[in-house]
Structures are given as structure tokens and as C-alpha cells.
């Protein structure tokens, strides 16, 4: 039996820094036709540094401090601006809370209830997907103020460290996914205690049947986190993975048209046969991203599943990418994002997921781009 390539989604993950990785490693013959997919060079790999013991965030403009007014025609001393990041990341830079988190009260978005923990985790994953980590030093001017994406990420990680998620399975799965992704992307030993803490709680919340509650959406996020843990070579209880795999397999067998169960089956399977490839492709093709059927959370997770099955320009990946482009067309304009969204939890989740999807479908997420080896 052919095994999936082993290394990581962390995006989503410890010899990973030597490769460009995909949160969910593709089948060996799916790694063709993808742009910028050559072997990584030393320039591609970030210099691995550890954060200070308390994830301290220096006092810099735009990170937990009052932004000073700037002359829009003149950069302040020491300001080194690079090409501006995409509009969604600029939106996240100006909507981050002073304490480093994102979001406010718990809010529903597309049928799921998100908290400040899950909103912050998704915002951090959006930056990571664009290759921004706590080590990034570039700055830019947004709305007249200097912003440093790397410091925003560092501040967000500091908040996550000081406010461990003690919520339900949904928030736990997303925050575990974020910690695992940053650990795999940077190999910083400082992250490991929080990775272990997050995943330990995730295993505790799994029920005997193998799911994380009655809502399949929650278990789908947990499946992504489990795939990241597996690819990161974290210690995953064999019973946790086998029960989850069996739970989704039973659901997919009972309803082969379910795109959520198809995506999970693909992410957790070891071979194409085990994933039910033909049925999975059919189920996913029937649920292409569309403005008339918004479901950004599933679009992101479905994209990860498709990357295991199909070449970048394949018969499933291409229409999926085109659908996502159409559905997320408004995400490319910063002024439009600012006028249509507030600073609340649902707005942060919507914008972060949009960026994560676009990074994935256009392969600009270096960490999730290629899995090397078998």
C-alpha cells in the first residue's frame, strides 16, 4: 500500500523546516503542476529563533500601543516597508485588540459559534499561511500608522499562551491546529508545551464513538488538527486517530454525498483506496465554493483535502479554485473589507478564513505547499 508523504500542515508541521510542507500531505502522484513547487533552498527557510520566555512583545507602533500619527508622504526613521501584504492581513493588523487577541464576544458565523480564542487562532493561521511568523521584521503603513505583521503575530501568540483555551471541542480543535502549525513551521521548542497542552485537551474531548460532538463541522476541524499532529510527529494516541477515522468512514459510507465526511476521510486516510477517492471527488465536486452557498470554514478544509487528491490544475482543483476566487472576490480590496466589516469576532473569522483559502488555492502558503518523501 502506498503511504502518504510524511511531514506537514504546520500551517497546519520536526525536520519540517527542511521542506516546504502541506498541512495534509498529498498523495505522491498529486504533487505535479503546482507553481513554485521546486525544492526549497536555504533562502526559503526561516532562521529558527525562540521567543523570549514570556513571549514578550516589544513596544512597537501598532502592537498593543497607541499608533502615533504619521506623515503619509514620509516614512518614519527606521521604517523598512516591503510589498504590502494582502488586504485581509492589513485588515487583521488594524483590528487586533490591544492585548494581542482578535475578536470580541462569542458570535455565530455561517452556523458555527466562534470565540475570541478561535478568532485569534484563525487570524494567526492567516498570517502563517502567508509566511509571516513571530520572526518577521518587515513593517508597513496602514491607515497612517506603522504596523509590523511579525510583532502582531508575536503579540497574538503571547495572548494565546497566557489564555489557554478551556472551551469546547470546536475552539479547542482550532487553537490546537494553530499551535501545531506554528510549532511545525518554526520548530521553536518554546511552542511545544502549548502544543502538548492543546492537543491533550483535544484528546480528552473526543467521545467513545470517535467524534467531537454531534456537529460534524467540529469533528472536521479536529480531523485537520489530528492530521497536523500526525505529520508533526507529535504523540497521537492511536485510539484517537483510529476512532476518528472509523467514525468518518461510517458516516461517509452511509452518505457518500456528504462533502464534510469526504474531506475528513481524505485527510485521515493513508491511501487513495482508504480515502474512497472516487466517491470523495464526486462529493467535493458537488459542493464547489460559490457566492450563493457561503461556507468559508468548509472551503478551507475542503481545499486541504483536495490537495491530497488532485494536481493544482486538475479537474477538481481548478474549478474549486475558480469558485473560491469568485466567492472571495471582495477580499482583495482593503477599503471594501473595512467598510463591510467591523472588529467583532465574526468579522475577524470571515476575513481570516478568506485569506487562508486564497493562500491555499494559489499555493502561496509555503508551509503547506509541498510534502517531500514517502
WOPE-V600809 format. One record per residue. N is the residue number from 0. RES is the residue in three letters. PSI is psi in whole degrees, 0 to 359 (NA if undefined). Layout:
n:N res:RES psi:PSI
n:N res:RES psi:PSI
This chain:
n:0 res:UNK psi:138
n:1 res:UNK psi:134
n:2 res:UNK psi:153
n:3 res:UNK psi:152
n:4 res:UNK psi:138
n:5 res:UNK psi:123
n:6 res:UNK psi:214
n:7 res:UNK psi:174
n:8 res:UNK psi:37
n:9 res:UNK psi:NA
n:10 res:UNK psi:300
n:11 res:UNK psi:NA
n:12 res:UNK psi:NA
n:13 res:UNK psi:35
n:14 res:UNK psi:20
n:15 res:UNK psi:329
n:16 res:UNK psi:347
n:17 res:UNK psi:354
n:18 res:UNK psi:164
n:19 res:UNK psi:126
n:20 res:UNK psi:163
n:21 res:UNK psi:135
n:22 res:UNK psi:316
n:23 res:UNK psi:113
n:24 res:UNK psi:135
n:25 res:UNK psi:161
n:26 res:UNK psi:150
n:27 res:UNK psi:323
n:28 res:UNK psi:7
n:29 res:UNK psi:355
n:30 res:UNK psi:59
n:31 res:UNK psi:154
n:32 res:UNK psi:7
n:33 res:UNK psi:131
n:34 res:UNK psi:151
n:35 res:UNK psi:39
n:36 res:UNK psi:21
n:37 res:UNK psi:172
n:38 res:UNK psi:145
n:39 res:UNK psi:145
n:40 res:UNK psi:173
n:41 res:UNK psi:332
n:42 res:UNK psi:335
n:43 res:UNK psi:339
n:44 res:UNK psi:128
n:45 res:UNK psi:149
n:46 res:UNK psi:126
n:47 res:UNK psi:117
n:48 res:UNK psi:154
n:49 res:UNK psi:147
n:50 res:UNK psi:160
n:51 res:UNK psi:158
n:52 res:UNK psi:325
n:53 res:UNK psi:17
n:54 res:UNK psi:44
n:55 res:UNK psi:140
n:56 res:UNK psi:116
n:57 res:UNK psi:154
n:58 res:UNK psi:102
n:59 res:UNK psi:155
n:60 res:UNK psi:133
n:61 res:UNK psi:357
n:62 res:UNK psi:96
n:63 res:UNK psi:15
n:64 res:UNK psi:167
n:65 res:UNK psi:125
n:66 res:UNK psi:127
n:67 res:UNK psi:148
n:68 res:UNK psi:144
n:69 res:UNK psi:149
n:70 res:UNK psi:114
n:71 res:UNK psi:344
n:72 res:UNK psi:1
n:73 res:UNK psi:123
n:74 res:UNK psi:144
n:75 res:UNK psi:160
n:76 res:UNK psi:139
n:77 res:UNK psi:356
n:78 res:UNK psi:121
n:79 res:UNK psi:98
n:80 res:UNK psi:134
n:81 res:UNK psi:187
n:82 res:UNK psi:132
n:83 res:UNK psi:142
n:84 res:UNK psi:169
n:85 res:UNK psi:159
n:86 res:UNK psi:317
n:87 res:UNK psi:323
n:88 res:UNK psi:325
n:89 res:UNK psi:322
n:90 res:UNK psi:315
n:91 res:UNK psi:328
n:92 res:UNK psi:321
n:93 res:UNK psi:353
n:94 res:UNK psi:5
n:95 res:UNK psi:138
n:96 res:UNK psi:159
n:97 res:UNK psi:334
n:98 res:UNK psi:1
n:99 res:UNK psi:346
n:100 res:UNK psi:175
n:101 res:UNK psi:152
n:102 res:UNK psi:174
n:103 res:UNK psi:247
n:104 res:UNK psi:164
n:105 res:UNK psi:135
n:106 res:UNK psi:153
n:107 res:UNK psi:140
n:108 res:UNK psi:119
n:109 res:UNK psi:43
n:110 res:UNK psi:356
n:111 res:UNK psi:147
n:112 res:UNK psi:117
n:113 res:UNK psi:145
n:114 res:UNK psi:181
n:115 res:UNK psi:327
n:116 res:UNK psi:310
n:117 res:UNK psi:325
n:118 res:UNK psi:317
n:119 res:UNK psi:318
n:120 res:UNK psi:318
n:121 res:UNK psi:321
n:122 res:UNK psi:317
n:123 res:UNK psi:320
n:124 res:UNK psi:327
n:125 res:UNK psi:318
n:126 res:UNK psi:316
n:127 res:UNK psi:322
n:128 res:UNK psi:334
n:129 res:UNK psi:19
n:130 res:UNK psi:30
n:131 res:UNK psi:121
n:132 res:UNK psi:183
n:133 res:UNK psi:351
n:134 res:UNK psi:350
n:135 res:UNK psi:136
n:136 res:UNK psi:346
n:137 res:UNK psi:150
n:138 res:UNK psi:166
n:139 res:UNK psi:168
n:140 res:UNK psi:124
n:141 res:UNK psi:124
n:142 res:UNK psi:40
n:143 res:UNK psi:5
n:144 res:UNK psi:148
n:145 res:UNK psi:131
n:146 res:UNK psi:139
n:147 res:UNK psi:105
n:148 res:UNK psi:321
n:149 res:UNK psi:321
n:150 res:UNK psi:327
n:151 res:UNK psi:318
n:152 res:UNK psi:315
n:153 res:UNK psi:318
n:154 res:UNK psi:321
n:155 res:UNK psi:319
n:156 res:UNK psi:322
n:157 res:UNK psi:318
n:158 res:UNK psi:317
n:159 res:UNK psi:320
n:160 res:UNK psi:317
n:161 res:UNK psi:349
n:162 res:UNK psi:68
n:163 res:UNK psi:143
n:164 res:UNK psi:124
n:165 res:UNK psi:24
n:166 res:UNK psi:204
n:167 res:UNK psi:188
n:168 res:UNK psi:326
n:169 res:UNK psi:306
n:170 res:UNK psi:321
n:171 res:UNK psi:318
n:172 res:UNK psi:317
n:173 res:UNK psi:319
n:174 res:UNK psi:323
n:175 res:UNK psi:319
n:176 res:UNK psi:318
n:177 res:UNK psi:313
n:178 res:UNK psi:316
n:179 res:UNK psi:322
n:180 res:UNK psi:315
n:181 res:UNK psi:324
n:182 res:UNK psi:313
n:183 res:UNK psi:325
n:184 res:UNK psi:324
n:185 res:UNK psi:340
n:186 res:UNK psi:22
n:187 res:UNK psi:122
n:188 res:UNK psi:338
n:189 res:UNK psi:331
n:190 res:UNK psi:338
n:191 res:UNK psi:317
n:192 res:UNK psi:325
n:193 res:UNK psi:330
n:194 res:UNK psi:309
n:195 res:UNK psi:319
n:196 res:UNK psi:314
n:197 res:UNK psi:316
n:198 res:UNK psi:326
n:199 res:UNK psi:319
n:200 res:UNK psi:324
n:201 res:UNK psi:317
n:202 res:UNK psi:323
n:203 res:UNK psi:327
n:204 res:UNK psi:352
n:205 res:UNK psi:136
n:206 res:UNK psi:175
n:207 res:UNK psi:330
n:208 res:UNK psi:339
n:209 res:UNK psi:354
n:210 res:UNK psi:179
n:211 res:UNK psi:45
n:212 res:UNK psi:178
n:213 res:UNK psi:337
n:214 res:UNK psi:112
n:215 res:UNK psi:331
n:216 res:UNK psi:319
n:217 res:UNK psi:314
n:218 res:UNK psi:332
n:219 res:UNK psi:318
n:220 res:UNK psi:321
n:221 res:UNK psi:323
n:222 res:UNK psi:320
n:223 res:UNK psi:317
n:224 res:UNK psi:322
n:225 res:UNK psi:319
n:226 res:UNK psi:321
n:227 res:UNK psi:315
n:228 res:UNK psi:319
n:229 res:UNK psi:314
n:230 res:UNK psi:335
n:231 res:UNK psi:354
n:232 res:UNK psi:34
n:233 res:UNK psi:162
n:234 res:UNK psi:104
n:235 res:UNK psi:121
n:236 res:UNK psi:126
n:237 res:UNK psi:325
n:238 res:UNK psi:327
n:239 res:UNK psi:314
n:240 res:UNK psi:317
n:241 res:UNK psi:321
n:242 res:UNK psi:318
n:243 res:UNK psi:315
n:244 res:UNK psi:316
n:245 res:UNK psi:322
n:246 res:UNK psi:312
n:247 res:UNK psi:324
n:248 res:UNK psi:319
n:249 res:UNK psi:317
n:250 res:UNK psi:318
n:251 res:UNK psi:326
n:252 res:UNK psi:321
n:253 res:UNK psi:329
n:254 res:UNK psi:86
n:255 res:UNK psi:353
n:256 res:UNK psi:357
n:257 res:UNK psi:113
n:258 res:UNK psi:327
n:259 res:UNK psi:315
n:260 res:UNK psi:327
n:261 res:UNK psi:315
n:262 res:UNK psi:316
n:263 res:UNK psi:318
n:264 res:UNK psi:321
n:265 res:UNK psi:318
n:266 res:UNK psi:328
n:267 res:UNK psi:344
n:268 res:UNK psi:159
n:269 res:UNK psi:335
n:270 res:UNK psi:165
n:271 res:UNK psi:320
n:272 res:UNK psi:316
n:273 res:UNK psi:329
n:274 res:UNK psi:349
n:275 res:UNK psi:53
n:276 res:UNK psi:307
n:277 res:UNK psi:315
n:278 res:UNK psi:323
n:279 res:UNK psi:315
n:280 res:UNK psi:317
n:281 res:UNK psi:317
n:282 res:UNK psi:318
n:283 res:UNK psi:322
n:284 res:UNK psi:330
n:285 res:UNK psi:355
n:286 res:UNK psi:48
n:287 res:UNK psi:148
n:288 res:UNK psi:137
n:289 res:UNK psi:140
n:290 res:UNK psi:334
n:291 res:UNK psi:354
n:292 res:UNK psi:67
n:293 res:UNK psi:130
n:294 res:UNK psi:68
n:295 res:UNK psi:323
n:296 res:UNK psi:314
n:297 res:UNK psi:325
n:298 res:UNK psi:318
n:299 res:UNK psi:310
n:300 res:UNK psi:324
n:301 res:UNK psi:324
n:302 res:UNK psi:318
n:303 res:UNK psi:320
n:304 res:UNK psi:317
n:305 res:UNK psi:325
n:306 res:UNK psi:343
n:307 res:UNK psi:337
n:308 res:UNK psi:325
n:309 res:UNK psi:143
n:310 res:UNK psi:161
n:311 res:UNK psi:323
n:312 res:UNK psi:26
n:313 res:UNK psi:176
n:314 res:UNK psi:342
n:315 res:UNK psi:317
n:316 res:UNK psi:320
n:317 res:UNK psi:308
n:318 res:UNK psi:329
n:319 res:UNK psi:316
n:320 res:UNK psi:317
n:321 res:UNK psi:322
n:322 res:UNK psi:319
n:323 res:UNK psi:320
n:324 res:UNK psi:315
n:325 res:UNK psi:315
n:326 res:UNK psi:331
n:327 res:UNK psi:21
n:328 res:UNK psi:323
n:329 res:UNK psi:350
n:330 res:UNK psi:352
n:331 res:UNK psi:353
n:332 res:UNK psi:118
n:333 res:UNK psi:314
n:334 res:UNK psi:322
n:335 res:UNK psi:318
n:336 res:UNK psi:318
n:337 res:UNK psi:322
n:338 res:UNK psi:333
n:339 res:UNK psi:353
n:340 res:UNK psi:147
n:341 res:UNK psi:208
n:342 res:UNK psi:5
n:343 res:UNK psi:175
n:344 res:UNK psi:313
n:345 res:UNK psi:321
n:346 res:UNK psi:317
n:347 res:UNK psi:315
n:348 res:UNK psi:314
n:349 res:UNK psi:312
n:350 res:UNK psi:318
n:351 res:UNK psi:314
n:352 res:UNK psi:321
n:353 res:UNK psi:316
n:354 res:UNK psi:319
n:355 res:UNK psi:320
n:356 res:UNK psi:312
n:357 res:UNK psi:321
n:358 res:UNK psi:321
n:359 res:UNK psi:310
n:360 res:UNK psi:336
n:361 res:UNK psi:12
n:362 res:UNK psi:30
n:363 res:UNK psi:354
n:364 res:UNK psi:99
n:365 res:UNK psi:325
n:366 res:UNK psi:327
n:367 res:UNK psi:7
n:368 res:UNK psi:311
n:369 res:UNK psi:139
n:370 res:UNK psi:134
n:371 res:UNK psi:135
n:372 res:UNK psi:173
n:373 res:UNK psi:NA
